[in-house]
Amino acid sequence: MFDTLPTTAAAFSAWSWSEIAPYYEELEKRPLTTANIDQWLSDWSQLVKLMAESFSRLSVANTIDTADEAIEQQYRDYLNNVFLAAQPSEQKLKQKLLDSGLVPDNMDVPLRKMAVEAELFREENLPLVAQERELTLVYNKTVGAQTIEWAGEERTLTQLTPFFHTPDRAVREQIWRLRSQRQLADRETLYGVWTQLLANRLQQAANAGFVAENGHIDYRAYRWQFLKRFDYTPADCETFHEAIEEVVVPAATNIYHKLATELGVDQLRPWDLDADTYPLQFPPLKPFDDVAELEERTAAIFHRVDPVLGDYFDTMRQENLLHLPNSKGKAPGAYCTAFPHEKRPFIFMNAVGTAGDIKTLLHEAGHAFHVFEASRLPYVQQLRTGSEFAEVASMAMELLASPYLKAEDGGFYEETAAYARHRLGHLQKIVTFWPYMAVVDAFQHWVYTHPEAARDTANCDAAWSDLWDRFIPALNWDGLQAAKETGWQRKQHIFRYPFYYIEYGLAQLGAVQVWHNALRDQAAAVAQYRESLALGGTRPLPHLYAAAGARFAFDVPVVTEAVTLLEDTMSSLST
């Protein structure tokens, strides 16, 4: 029967649920034995891969042009009428496999994840999931439509980035204030989206039974299980926050003080930093002219890192699996998604010609390499790696590629000084990112452990502002309170991916350890890196970290070791 399925996601995406349902019914009726379990899983995987790729391609199209109503409607129709319609059938197959007691090779961890999914599944949550996705579309569209007039042209806020890197502080302030004014114009709209999202998520948790005797809905516990966080707890996150406060905040504050000295100012203002507390470099680096050059030079770098990784990136270029330039109506940010049927990744970003674009492409390519390496695993259920390790794949690639950024190695910088500034900026951002990450993560812990208070957006503003003062005290926001306290509205993860941010902080620690190994033996470190990616989601997090040559830990000693290496390297680059 399964040989009658379409051979491409494009053809499959035209199928209605009534055409797909018989395949699920056949899998549900087929007896499961040790003799046929591999074929049963293979058939199920084929079906899921086609459906997931169809949905992923529509999602990509929607983020490329959020203003295209026809594409948005296609996405919504597929989400509601096929993807979500399939979830009860997916639940039955998961339960069938779990009830069988059969454990195929390398399926221990996937089965554990599957058991949690089966336990959490509630059919009454499917409309809520659809509504949640609809609300995130409103968020995307609202933020994607934000533009201002600058230098005689209408520009997206992302397109302002190169202008924002000017050494002229007065111009930076002007741009920052215009940008902030435009963002604040949508403040009430995003408040409305948020209150609906919060109510929606609390209802999902309540439906799944996460309600205490006192009536408190524990969305955090629900989401923890939903994200399959088996290897660390909310208390571990608080330990990480405290380690960051003790070790990283002083190091980041030193970076900010040095920057203030370079600028000749007593205190830094928001226009002295780039997005996500990234210290500006002066004069601004202009490493490439257009996305064609960005692709070409990045390809050369990857061939230096590892010939196989270079070939993977060449394949992406040849098969149009990159969409890099920024444009009006394009969703914000960057991501790498998978087309699992074709065993291919796809990279989406908003390049505007900055040094940060290089870092972003290296980062997303790390995710892409993960897709290539893990796609050799036979079953789709084995591909689902926790983000805590998926982000090691991306962040480690930023560092593994860093020795080859010079033009003589095929990279971007002719001058040693420009190369050093890029490296210095990258390492500074790693240090300054951890406190920002702590703000984002701690904010979400506050929201979902104080849901009644968080229904009032004024309380959300105050909580964000207090956390900012705790973790990023070096920045002066005098007279800019509205912009400061609404910073949470500009972090898309809070709206689109609840609790998905601590992963970046944990993974950055793993990535620094991989890089530390590479400083001793680059080839061996890259080999370990690739071997760990090939494991997909078949091993627990500590095992995946160990395979990559790192430890899954986030206490004061581990954080101190990482910060010391970063500070020592920054010192050498500054001389």
C-alpha positions as a Python dict, from the first residue, in 0.01 Angstrom:
ca = {
    (1, 'M'): (0, 0, 0),
    (2, 'F'): (273, 245, 93),
    (3, 'D'): (426, 224, -251),
    (4, 'T'): (127, 429, -370),
    (5, 'L'): (227, 733, -163),
    (6, 'P'): (351, 1034, -363),
    (7, 'T'): (725, 1045, -411),
    (8, 'T'): (753, 1419, -338),
    (9, 'A'): (620, 1650, -71),
    (10, 'A'): (491, 1882, -343),
    (11, 'A'): (258, 1610, -468),
    (12, 'F'): (168, 1497, -117),
    (13, 'S'): (74, 1850, -10),
    (14, 'A'): (-217, 1838, -255),
    (15, 'W'): (-366, 1538, -74),
    (16, 'S'): (-663, 1587, 158),
    (17, 'W'): (-690, 1423, 496),
    (18, 'S'): (-944, 1177, 355),
    (19, 'E'): (-675, 1053, 114),
    (20, 'I'): (-412, 1026, 387),
    (21, 'A'): (-625, 869, 661),
    (22, 'P'): (-636, 514, 509),
    (23, 'Y'): (-258, 487, 547),
    (24, 'Y'): (-284, 558, 916),
    (25, 'E'): (-571, 312, 945),
    (26, 'E'): (-364, 39, 780),
    (27, 'L'): (-75, 99, 1020),
    (28, 'E'): (-313, 91, 1314),
    (29, 'K'): (-464, -243, 1204),
    (30, 'R'): (-137, -413, 1106),
    (31, 'P'): (-19, -656, 1379),
    (32, 'L'): (317, -565, 1531),
    (33, 'T'): (580, -837, 1570),
    (34, 'T'): (956, -856, 1602),
    (35, 'A'): (962, -967, 1239),
    (36, 'N'): (778, -667, 1095),
    (37, 'I'): (853, -384, 1339),
    (38, 'D'): (1126, -235, 1118),
    (39, 'Q'): (899, -225, 813),
    (40, 'W'): (612, -82, 1019),
    (41, 'L'): (835, 196, 1152),
    (42, 'S'): (972, 261, 804),
    (43, 'D'): (622, 297, 660),
    (44, 'W'): (514, 526, 943),
    (45, 'S'): (828, 733, 897),
    (46, 'Q'): (764, 769, 524),
    (47, 'L'): (417, 906, 595),
    (48, 'V'): (533, 1145, 867),
    (49, 'K'): (824, 1272, 659),
    (50, 'L'): (595, 1359, 369),
    (51, 'M'): (350, 1537, 595),
    (52, 'A'): (619, 1719, 793),
    (53, 'E'): (797, 1836, 480),
    (54, 'S'): (472, 1958, 323),
    (55, 'F'): (397, 2159, 636),
    (56, 'S'): (755, 2285, 663),
    (57, 'R'): (760, 2409, 302),
    (58, 'L'): (435, 2599, 354),
    (59, 'S'): (573, 2748, 675),
    (60, 'V'): (886, 2860, 490),
    (61, 'A'): (680, 3023, 217),
    (62, 'N'): (474, 3205, 476),
    (63, 'T'): (778, 3345, 657),
    (64, 'I'): (941, 3456, 331),
    (65, 'D'): (638, 3674, 256),
    (66, 'T'): (407, 3733, 551),
    (67, 'A'): (200, 3970, 335),
    (68, 'D'): (101, 3701, 83),
    (69, 'E'): (-251, 3617, 193),
    (70, 'A'): (-285, 3322, -46),
    (71, 'I'): (21, 3150, 100),
    (72, 'E'): (-95, 3228, 452),
    (73, 'Q'): (-432, 3069, 377),
    (74, 'Q'): (-263, 2759, 233),
    (75, 'Y'): (-57, 2732, 549),
    (76, 'R'): (-363, 2767, 770),
    (77, 'D'): (-565, 2517, 567),
    (78, 'Y'): (-289, 2258, 584),
    (79, 'L'): (-234, 2319, 954),
    (80, 'N'): (-601, 2280, 1043),
    (81, 'N'): (-725, 2029, 787),
    (82, 'V'): (-428, 1793, 754),
    (83, 'F'): (-150, 1841, 1009),
    (84, 'L'): (-372, 1878, 1314),
    (85, 'A'): (-627, 1632, 1175),
    (86, 'A'): (-352, 1370, 1172),
    (87, 'Q'): (-261, 1410, 1538),
    (88, 'P'): (-526, 1172, 1682),
    (89, 'S'): (-402, 907, 1438),
    (90, 'E'): (-42, 981, 1534),
    (91, 'Q'): (-144, 933, 1897),
    (92, 'K'): (-293, 591, 1821),
    (93, 'L'): (24, 473, 1647),
    (94, 'K'): (244, 596, 1931),
    (95, 'Q'): (27, 411, 2179),
    (96, 'K'): (27, 98, 1961),
    (97, 'L'): (407, 94, 1951),
    (98, 'L'): (438, 162, 2325),
    (99, 'D'): (184, -110, 2410),
    (100, 'S'): (372, -362, 2195),
    (101, 'G'): (672, -352, 2429),
    (102, 'L'): (903, -375, 2127),
    (103, 'V'): (1222, -169, 2139),
    (104, 'P'): (1406, -159, 1804),
    (105, 'D'): (1775, -66, 1793),
    (106, 'N'): (1850, 295, 1888),
    (107, 'M'): (1489, 362, 1983),
    (108, 'D'): (1517, 375, 2364),
    (109, 'V'): (1531, 754, 2386),
    (110, 'P'): (1278, 815, 2104),
    (111, 'L'): (1036, 576, 2280),
    (112, 'R'): (1078, 767, 2604),
    (113, 'K'): (991, 1088, 2420),
    (114, 'M'): (700, 916, 2251),
    (115, 'A'): (565, 801, 2587),
    (116, 'V'): (559, 1160, 2709),
    (117, 'E'): (383, 1275, 2392),
    (118, 'A'): (123, 1003, 2436),
    (119, 'E'): (75, 1095, 2801),
    (120, 'L'): (31, 1465, 2726),
    (121, 'F'): (-192, 1429, 2420),
    (122, 'R'): (-540, 1570, 2453),
    (123, 'E'): (-767, 1597, 2152),
    (124, 'E'): (-931, 1905, 2303),
    (125, 'N'): (-594, 2080, 2281),
    (126, 'L'): (-576, 2055, 1903),
    (127, 'P'): (-798, 2362, 1841),
    (128, 'L'): (-591, 2547, 2102),
    (129, 'V'): (-268, 2456, 1922),
    (130, 'A'): (-420, 2586, 1599),
    (131, 'Q'): (-524, 2909, 1771),
    (132, 'E'): (-178, 2945, 1925),
    (133, 'R'): (-20, 2918, 1581),
    (134, 'E'): (-268, 3172, 1446),
    (135, 'L'): (-165, 3415, 1718),
    (136, 'T'): (203, 3369, 1636),
    (137, 'L'): (117, 3453, 1276),
    (138, 'V'): (-31, 3780, 1400),
    (139, 'Y'): (291, 3843, 1593),
    (140, 'N'): (501, 3770, 1283),
    (141, 'K'): (290, 3993, 1063),
    (142, 'T'): (292, 4279, 1315),
    (143, 'V'): (669, 4274, 1360),
    (144, 'G'): (743, 4197, 994),
    (145, 'A'): (548, 4505, 885),
    (146, 'Q'): (746, 4747, 1102),
    (147, 'T'): (934, 4997, 884),
    (148, 'I'): (1060, 5353, 911),
    (149, 'E'): (1179, 5615, 664),
    (150, 'W'): (1557, 5651, 667),
    (151, 'A'): (1802, 5797, 415),
    (152, 'G'): (1519, 5867, 175),
    (153, 'E'): (1379, 5513, 169),
    (154, 'E'): (1130, 5301, 357),
    (155, 'R'): (1331, 5037, 540),
    (156, 'T'): (1256, 4740, 761),
    (157, 'L'): (1395, 4762, 1111),
    (158, 'T'): (1644, 4490, 1021),
    (159, 'Q'): (1762, 4693, 721),
    (160, 'L'): (1858, 4973, 962),
    (161, 'T'): (2137, 4761, 1109),
    (162, 'P'): (2420, 4877, 880),
    (163, 'F'): (2328, 5242, 945),
    (164, 'F'): (2313, 5174, 1316),
    (165, 'H'): (2679, 5069, 1309),
    (166, 'T'): (2798, 5421, 1231),
    (167, 'P'): (3063, 5570, 1464),
    (168, 'D'): (2846, 5886, 1478),
    (169, 'R'): (2673, 5850, 1812),
    (170, 'A'): (2415, 6120, 1738),
    (171, 'V'): (2305, 5933, 1424),
    (172, 'R'): (2285, 5606, 1616),
    (173, 'E'): (2066, 5771, 1875),
    (174, 'Q'): (1840, 5915, 1607),
    (175, 'I'): (1798, 5577, 1438),
    (176, 'W'): (1744, 5402, 1771),
    (177, 'R'): (1474, 5648, 1876),
    (178, 'L'): (1292, 5621, 1542),
    (179, 'R'): (1308, 5243, 1559),
    (180, 'S'): (1189, 5240, 1919),
    (181, 'Q'): (904, 5478, 1838),
    (182, 'R'): (787, 5244, 1561),
    (183, 'Q'): (810, 4940, 1786),
    (184, 'L'): (617, 5111, 2064),
    (185, 'A'): (341, 5197, 1815),
    (186, 'D'): (253, 4825, 1820),
    (187, 'R'): (275, 4796, 2199),
    (188, 'E'): (-98, 4758, 2257),
    (189, 'T'): (-140, 4518, 1965),
    (190, 'L'): (128, 4290, 2104),
    (191, 'Y'): (-17, 4318, 2454),
    (192, 'G'): (-340, 4183, 2306),
    (193, 'V'): (-162, 3896, 2134),
    (194, 'W'): (21, 3813, 2456),
    (195, 'T'): (-285, 3797, 2681),
    (196, 'Q'): (-453, 3560, 2435),
    (197, 'L'): (-141, 3343, 2412),
    (198, 'L'): (-109, 3321, 2789),
    (199, 'A'): (-472, 3220, 2834),
    (200, 'N'): (-438, 2967, 2553),
    (201, 'R'): (-128, 2804, 2702),
    (202, 'L'): (-274, 2785, 3050),
    (203, 'Q'): (-579, 2611, 2908),
    (204, 'Q'): (-360, 2358, 2726),
    (205, 'A'): (-186, 2275, 3055),
    (206, 'A'): (-517, 2255, 3241),
    (207, 'N'): (-659, 2019, 2979),
    (208, 'A'): (-354, 1795, 3023),
    (209, 'G'): (-414, 1776, 3399),
    (210, 'F'): (-149, 2017, 3527),
    (211, 'V'): (-375, 2175, 3788),
    (212, 'A'): (-287, 2175, 4159),
    (213, 'E'): (-542, 2136, 4440),
    (214, 'N'): (-538, 2510, 4492),
    (215, 'G'): (-636, 2561, 4130),
    (216, 'H'): (-292, 2679, 4016),
    (217, 'I'): (-221, 2579, 3656),
    (218, 'D'): (140, 2469, 3619),
    (219, 'Y'): (220, 2546, 3258),
    (220, 'R'): (593, 2528, 3333),
    (221, 'A'): (566, 2163, 3438),
    (222, 'Y'): (351, 2090, 3134),
    (223, 'R'): (593, 2259, 2898),
    (224, 'W'): (890, 2088, 3063),
    (225, 'Q'): (744, 1751, 2973),
    (226, 'F'): (631, 1873, 2633),
    (227, 'L'): (991, 1973, 2554),
    (228, 'K'): (1117, 1634, 2684),
    (229, 'R'): (1355, 1791, 2932),
    (230, 'F'): (1461, 1470, 3102),
    (231, 'D'): (1815, 1567, 3199),
    (232, 'Y'): (1768, 1894, 3392),
    (233, 'T'): (1505, 2070, 3599),
    (234, 'P'): (1370, 2423, 3652),
    (235, 'A'): (1589, 2435, 3964),
    (236, 'D'): (1892, 2364, 3744),
    (237, 'C'): (1797, 2667, 3534),
    (238, 'E'): (1796, 2879, 3848),
    (239, 'T'): (2141, 2740, 3932),
    (240, 'F'): (2255, 2848, 3586),
    (241, 'H'): (2105, 3194, 3636),
    (242, 'E'): (2296, 3228, 3963),
    (243, 'A'): (2623, 3113, 3803),
    (244, 'I'): (2573, 3370, 3529),
    (245, 'E'): (2507, 3641, 3786),
    (246, 'E'): (2819, 3546, 3983),
    (247, 'V'): (3065, 3480, 3699),
    (248, 'V'): (2940, 3626, 3371),
    (249, 'V'): (2776, 3953, 3475),
    (250, 'P'): (3108, 4094, 3605),
    (251, 'A'): (3285, 3982, 3286),
    (252, 'A'): (3014, 4137, 3068),
    (253, 'T'): (3022, 4456, 3274),
    (254, 'N'): (3396, 4480, 3209),
    (255, 'I'): (3327, 4456, 2836),
    (256, 'Y'): (3071, 4735, 2861),
    (257, 'H'): (3304, 4955, 3064),
    (258, 'K'): (3581, 4910, 2807),
    (259, 'L'): (3338, 5000, 2529),
    (260, 'A'): (3229, 5312, 2717),
    (261, 'T'): (3595, 5412, 2749),
    (262, 'E'): (3649, 5359, 2375),
    (263, 'L'): (3346, 5576, 2304),
    (264, 'G'): (3457, 5841, 2552),
    (265, 'V'): (3133, 5830, 2751),
    (266, 'D'): (3060, 5775, 3119),
    (267, 'Q'): (2776, 5528, 3065),
    (268, 'L'): (2647, 5324, 2773),
    (269, 'R'): (2307, 5402, 2629),
    (270, 'P'): (2094, 5156, 2426),
    (271, 'W'): (2215, 5306, 2096),
    (272, 'D'): (2570, 5209, 2190),
    (273, 'L'): (2478, 4841, 2157),
    (274, 'D'): (2335, 4629, 1880),
    (275, 'A'): (2047, 4386, 1915),
    (276, 'D'): (2062, 4142, 2206),
    (277, 'T'): (2330, 4346, 2387),
    (278, 'Y'): (2592, 4305, 2116),
    (279, 'P'): (2875, 4559, 2161),
    (280, 'L'): (2926, 4767, 1850),
    (281, 'Q'): (3262, 4764, 1678),
    (282, 'F'): (3412, 5082, 1535),
    (283, 'P'): (3458, 5149, 1253),
    (284, 'P'): (3177, 4922, 1128),
    (285, 'L'): (3286, 4610, 945),
    (286, 'K'): (3161, 4563, 589),
    (287, 'P'): (3262, 4208, 512),
    (288, 'F'): (3055, 4151, 196),
    (289, 'D'): (2853, 4340, -62),
    (290, 'D'): (2563, 4103, -134),
    (291, 'V'): (2426, 3761, -46),
    (292, 'A'): (2601, 3602, -345),
    (293, 'E'): (2936, 3698, -195),
    (294, 'L'): (2815, 3589, 150),
    (295, 'E'): (2732, 3244, 12),
    (296, 'E'): (3053, 3209, -188),
    (297, 'R'): (3290, 3302, 92),
    (298, 'T'): (3101, 3099, 349),
    (299, 'A'): (3124, 2797, 119),
    (300, 'A'): (3502, 2840, 101),
    (301, 'I'): (3521, 2855, 481),
    (302, 'F'): (3324, 2532, 523),
    (303, 'H'): (3553, 2349, 281),
    (304, 'R'): (3842, 2452, 507),
    (305, 'V'): (3662, 2334, 820),
    (306, 'D'): (3584, 1993, 666),
    (307, 'P'): (3546, 1881, 302),
    (308, 'V'): (3225, 1689, 374),
    (309, 'L'): (3065, 1991, 543),
    (310, 'G'): (3174, 2201, 246),
    (311, 'D'): (3000, 1959, 11),
    (312, 'Y'): (2683, 1978, 222),
    (313, 'F'): (2677, 2356, 186),
    (314, 'D'): (2743, 2331, -189),
    (315, 'T'): (2438, 2105, -215),
    (316, 'M'): (2225, 2365, -41),
    (317, 'R'): (2339, 2632, -285),
    (318, 'Q'): (2278, 2413, -587),
    (319, 'E'): (1932, 2305, -471),
    (320, 'N'): (1809, 2654, -370),
    (321, 'L'): (1792, 2567, -2),
    (322, 'L'): (1900, 2915, 112),
    (323, 'H'): (1687, 3231, 139),
    (324, 'L'): (1920, 3492, 284),
    (325, 'P'): (1834, 3857, 195),
    (326, 'N'): (1610, 4077, 407),
    (327, 'S'): (1300, 4225, 245),
    (328, 'K'): (980, 4400, 344),
    (329, 'G'): (717, 4158, 470),
    (330, 'K'): (970, 3888, 549),
    (331, 'A'): (934, 3741, 897),
    (332, 'P'): (1203, 3849, 1145),
    (333, 'G'): (1501, 3644, 1254),
    (334, 'A'): (1667, 3339, 1111),
    (335, 'Y'): (1616, 2965, 1128),
    (336, 'C'): (1707, 2633, 975),
    (337, 'T'): (1426, 2387, 915),
    (338, 'A'): (1427, 2034, 776),
    (339, 'F'): (1265, 1880, 472),
    (340, 'P'): (1280, 1526, 612),
    (341, 'H'): (1147, 1338, 309),
    (342, 'E'): (1419, 1485, 88),
    (343, 'K'): (1673, 1463, 373),
    (344, 'R'): (1757, 1827, 322),
    (345, 'P'): (1776, 2140, 541),
    (346, 'F'): (1660, 2491, 451),
    (347, 'I'): (1813, 2815, 585),
    (348, 'F'): (1610, 3135, 624),
    (349, 'M'): (1766, 3462, 739),
    (350, 'N'): (1765, 3839, 692),
    (351, 'A'): (2111, 3939, 569),
    (352, 'V'): (2185, 4310, 529),
    (353, 'G'): (2564, 4312, 488),
    (354, 'T'): (2695, 4305, 846),
    (355, 'A'): (2947, 4094, 1033),
    (356, 'G'): (2654, 3957, 1231),
    (357, 'D'): (2516, 3804, 911),
    (358, 'I'): (2828, 3587, 882),
    (359, 'K'): (2778, 3460, 1235),
    (360, 'T'): (2410, 3392, 1164),
    (361, 'L'): (2482, 3193, 849),
    (362, 'L'): (2755, 2990, 1020),
    (363, 'H'): (2511, 2924, 1304),
    (364, 'E'): (2222, 2810, 1085),
    (365, 'A'): (2459, 2603, 872),
    (366, 'G'): (2552, 2411, 1187),
    (367, 'H'): (2186, 2316, 1216),
    (368, 'A'): (2186, 2224, 848),
    (369, 'F'): (2486, 1996, 893),
    (370, 'H'): (2298, 1829, 1177),
    (371, 'V'): (2013, 1751, 936),
    (372, 'F'): (2254, 1604, 680),
    (373, 'E'): (2440, 1390, 935),
    (374, 'A'): (2136, 1260, 1124),
    (375, 'S'): (1932, 1187, 809),
    (376, 'R'): (2112, 855, 777),
    (377, 'L'): (1906, 725, 1070),
    (378, 'P'): (1618, 512, 941),
    (379, 'Y'): (1321, 639, 1143),
    (380, 'V'): (1186, 991, 1170),
    (381, 'Q'): (1138, 948, 1543),
    (382, 'Q'): (1517, 918, 1578),
    (383, 'L'): (1577, 1261, 1425),
    (384, 'R'): (1426, 1467, 1705),
    (385, 'T'): (1723, 1602, 1896),
    (386, 'G'): (1664, 1822, 2197),
    (387, 'S'): (1741, 2187, 2131),
    (388, 'E'): (1994, 2181, 2413),
    (389, 'F'): (2217, 1978, 2181),
    (390, 'A'): (2084, 2101, 1846),
    (391, 'E'): (2216, 2444, 1941),
    (392, 'V'): (2559, 2296, 2016),
    (393, 'A'): (2565, 2198, 1648),
    (394, 'S'): (2505, 2559, 1546),
    (395, 'M'): (2705, 2750, 1806),
    (396, 'A'): (3006, 2519, 1780),
    (397, 'M'): (3014, 2578, 1405),
    (398, 'E'): (3047, 2953, 1462),
    (399, 'L'): (3365, 2883, 1658),
    (400, 'L'): (3501, 2595, 1447),
    (401, 'A'): (3480, 2817, 1137),
    (402, 'S'): (3641, 3120, 1302),
    (403, 'P'): (4005, 3039, 1206),
    (404, 'Y'): (3913, 3063, 838),
    (405, 'L'): (3748, 3407, 825),
    (406, 'K'): (4054, 3569, 668),
    (407, 'A'): (4048, 3627, 292),
    (408, 'E'): (4363, 3420, 251),
    (409, 'D'): (4160, 3122, 370),
    (410, 'G'): (3870, 3203, 140),
    (411, 'G'): (3693, 3412, 403),
    (412, 'F'): (3593, 3776, 432),
    (413, 'Y'): (3872, 3987, 578),
    (414, 'E'): (4177, 4116, 392),
    (415, 'E'): (4314, 4296, 696),
    (416, 'T'): (4425, 4125, 1013),
    (417, 'A'): (4278, 4409, 1218),
    (418, 'A'): (3932, 4358, 1066),
    (419, 'Y'): (3954, 3985, 1128),
    (420, 'A'): (4053, 4048, 1489),
    (421, 'R'): (3763, 4292, 1536),
    (422, 'H'): (3519, 4033, 1400),
    (423, 'R'): (3654, 3762, 1629),
    (424, 'L'): (3658, 3998, 1924),
    (425, 'G'): (3300, 4104, 1860),
    (426, 'H'): (3190, 3742, 1834),
    (427, 'L'): (3354, 3642, 2162),
    (428, 'Q'): (3224, 3953, 2336),
    (429, 'K'): (2876, 3860, 2226),
    (430, 'I'): (2909, 3512, 2375),
    (431, 'V'): (2989, 3670, 2712),
    (432, 'T'): (2722, 3939, 2692),
    (433, 'F'): (2466, 3692, 2560),
    (434, 'W'): (2455, 3476, 2872),
    (435, 'P'): (2316, 3757, 3092),
    (436, 'Y'): (2062, 3846, 2823),
    (437, 'M'): (1965, 3479, 2796),
    (438, 'A'): (1917, 3474, 3173),
    (439, 'V'): (1679, 3771, 3145),
    (440, 'V'): (1470, 3595, 2880),
    (441, 'D'): (1463, 3260, 3060),
    (442, 'A'): (1403, 3401, 3408),
    (443, 'F'): (1122, 3616, 3266),
    (444, 'Q'): (946, 3308, 3135),
    (445, 'H'): (990, 3126, 3466),
    (446, 'W'): (830, 3428, 3635),
    (447, 'V'): (543, 3443, 3385),
    (448, 'Y'): (442, 3080, 3412),
    (449, 'T'): (485, 3052, 3789),
    (450, 'H'): (288, 3377, 3836),
    (451, 'P'): (27, 3343, 3559),
    (452, 'E'): (-237, 3556, 3729),
    (453, 'A'): (7, 3845, 3768),
    (454, 'A'): (131, 3795, 3412),
    (455, 'R'): (-220, 3846, 3273),
    (456, 'D'): (-160, 4215, 3352),
    (457, 'T'): (97, 4330, 3098),
    (458, 'A'): (210, 4609, 3330),
    (459, 'N'): (341, 4338, 3562),
    (460, 'C'): (521, 4177, 3269),
    (461, 'D'): (686, 4509, 3191),
    (462, 'A'): (797, 4550, 3551),
    (463, 'A'): (932, 4194, 3578),
    (464, 'W'): (1135, 4234, 3257),
    (465, 'S'): (1275, 4568, 3375),
    (466, 'D'): (1377, 4424, 3714),
    (467, 'L'): (1551, 4127, 3552),
    (468, 'W'): (1733, 4358, 3313),
    (469, 'D'): (1866, 4556, 3608),
    (470, 'R'): (1980, 4233, 3774),
    (471, 'F'): (2170, 4087, 3479),
    (472, 'I'): (2265, 4388, 3261),
    (473, 'P'): (2327, 4672, 3506),
    (474, 'A'): (2583, 4858, 3293),
    (475, 'L'): (2330, 5006, 3048),
    (476, 'N'): (2167, 5343, 3124),
    (477, 'W'): (1797, 5362, 3029),
    (478, 'D'): (1721, 5701, 3187),
    (479, 'G'): (1421, 5858, 3012),
    (480, 'L'): (1360, 5542, 2807),
    (481, 'Q'): (1151, 5339, 3047),
    (482, 'A'): (883, 5244, 2794),
    (483, 'A'): (1139, 5100, 2555),
    (484, 'K'): (1321, 4918, 2835),
    (485, 'E'): (1022, 4753, 2995),
    (486, 'T'): (868, 4636, 2666),
    (487, 'G'): (1189, 4462, 2558),
    (488, 'W'): (1016, 4126, 2608),
    (489, 'Q'): (786, 4209, 2316),
    (490, 'R'): (1087, 4211, 2087),
    (491, 'K'): (1203, 3862, 2182),
    (492, 'Q'): (1009, 3640, 1944),
    (493, 'H'): (1077, 3324, 2143),
    (494, 'I'): (858, 3448, 2428),
    (495, 'F'): (565, 3475, 2189),
    (496, 'R'): (637, 3191, 1949),
    (497, 'Y'): (834, 2926, 2140),
    (498, 'P'): (760, 2932, 2515),
    (499, 'F'): (1055, 2834, 2734),
    (500, 'Y'): (1275, 2789, 2428),
    (501, 'Y'): (1578, 3002, 2514),
    (502, 'I'): (1771, 2838, 2797),
    (503, 'E'): (1886, 2593, 2528),
    (504, 'Y'): (2104, 2864, 2375),
    (505, 'G'): (2277, 2929, 2704),
    (506, 'L'): (2336, 2563, 2783),
    (507, 'A'): (2450, 2489, 2429),
    (508, 'Q'): (2688, 2784, 2429),
    (509, 'L'): (2873, 2622, 2718),
    (510, 'G'): (2892, 2299, 2518),
    (511, 'A'): (3008, 2485, 2208),
    (512, 'V'): (3288, 2663, 2395),
    (513, 'Q'): (3408, 2324, 2517),
    (514, 'V'): (3408, 2188, 2159),
    (515, 'W'): (3605, 2496, 2054),
    (516, 'H'): (3848, 2445, 2342),
    (517, 'N'): (3915, 2097, 2204),
    (518, 'A'): (3963, 2243, 1854),
    (519, 'L'): (4229, 2481, 1981),
    (520, 'R'): (4432, 2171, 2066),
    (521, 'D'): (4336, 1957, 1762),
    (522, 'Q'): (4095, 2107, 1509),
    (523, 'A'): (4058, 1794, 1294),
    (524, 'A'): (3986, 1568, 1589),
    (525, 'A'): (3734, 1813, 1734),
    (526, 'V'): (3549, 1840, 1401),
    (527, 'A'): (3544, 1461, 1370),
    (528, 'Q'): (3388, 1432, 1718),
    (529, 'Y'): (3143, 1708, 1626),
    (530, 'R'): (3022, 1522, 1317),
    (531, 'E'): (3000, 1191, 1500),
    (532, 'S'): (2781, 1346, 1767),
    (533, 'L'): (2549, 1502, 1508),
    (534, 'A'): (2504, 1165, 1339),
    (535, 'L'): (2350, 1027, 1660),
    (536, 'G'): (2042, 1244, 1607),
    (537, 'G'): (1809, 1203, 1904),
    (538, 'T'): (1903, 846, 1990),
    (539, 'R'): (2102, 927, 2306),
    (540, 'P'): (2039, 1131, 2624),
    (541, 'L'): (2181, 1483, 2642),
    (542, 'P'): (2483, 1397, 2860),
    (543, 'H'): (2580, 1125, 2610),
    (544, 'L'): (2545, 1359, 2311),
    (545, 'Y'): (2759, 1622, 2483),
    (546, 'A'): (3021, 1361, 2570),
    (547, 'A'): (3025, 1238, 2208),
    (548, 'A'): (3103, 1596, 2102),
    (549, 'G'): (3381, 1620, 2360),
    (550, 'A'): (3192, 1830, 2617),
    (551, 'R'): (3024, 1798, 2958),
    (552, 'F'): (2657, 1868, 3012),
    (553, 'A'): (2692, 2092, 3316),
    (554, 'F'): (2615, 2457, 3394),
    (555, 'D'): (2736, 2537, 3743),
    (556, 'V'): (2994, 2792, 3860),
    (557, 'P'): (3306, 2580, 3783),
    (558, 'V'): (3200, 2504, 3424),
    (559, 'V'): (3089, 2861, 3359),
    (560, 'T'): (3413, 2994, 3507),
    (561, 'E'): (3624, 2771, 3282),
    (562, 'A'): (3438, 2892, 2973),
    (563, 'V'): (3456, 3261, 3067),
    (564, 'T'): (3827, 3234, 3146),
    (565, 'L'): (3898, 3090, 2799),
    (566, 'L'): (3691, 3364, 2636),
    (567, 'E'): (3857, 3642, 2834),
    (568, 'D'): (4206, 3508, 2762),
    (569, 'T'): (4132, 3486, 2389),
    (570, 'M'): (3980, 3835, 2381),
    (571, 'S'): (4288, 3968, 2555),
    (572, 'S'): (4515, 3814, 2291),
    (573, 'L'): (4302, 3959, 2010),
    (574, 'S'): (4314, 4305, 2167),
    (575, 'T'): (4696, 4324, 2170),
}
